[in-house]
Amino acid sequence: MIFKLACGDVMPGCSARFENTNRAHLMNDIAQHAATHHGITTITPDITAALDNHIQTAAS
């Protein structure tokens, strides 16, 4: 299974896209991007919920 997220679905205007077969690795990549490009250094439960609502899955 592949997990995918378009950052623009959560942060309008951002063109970054992420995908990984490991959900935890995907979340780590997203957290690094959030810190580097959006200045978000703490992933709160509200942010996690927003991400969860936008992560899509596809067959690998």
N, C-alpha and C positions, 0 to 999 in steps of 0.2 A: 504494500500500500504506500502511496505517495501522499504526503501532507503538503498543502500549498497555501500561501497567503500572499495577497497583493497588499502592500503597505497602504496604498491609496484608499483601500476600503476602510481603513481605520484612521489614517492621517491624510485627508484630502489633499491632492496635489503631489503626493509622493509617488514616484514611478517604480520604486524598488519592488521586486518580487522574490519570494523565497519558496523553495521546495526541498524536501528531504524525506527519506524513507523512515527516519527516526523522529518522532514528534518532539522528544526532548532536545535533540540537536537543532530542529527547526526553531524551537522557542529560544534556544541560546543564540542562534543567528539573528533572530528578530530583536532580542534584548541588546545585542551588540550594535545593531543598526540603530535602534531607538536611542541609545546613548550617544553614538557618534553623530548621527544626522538630525536628531530631534531634541537632544539635551535631556532625554528621559533616562535617569540613572536608576530609578527604583520602579520595578514592575509590580504595581499594586494589584490586589484582587480585582478591582474594577477594570484595570487594563487587561489582566488575564482573561476576564470574562468577555471583554470586547474582542480580543484576539480569538478566543474560542468560538465566538459567533461567526467569525469570518474565515476560519481555516476550512479549506475544502479537502476532500480526499478523492483519490483516483486509484484505480488499479495500477499496479507496477508492471 
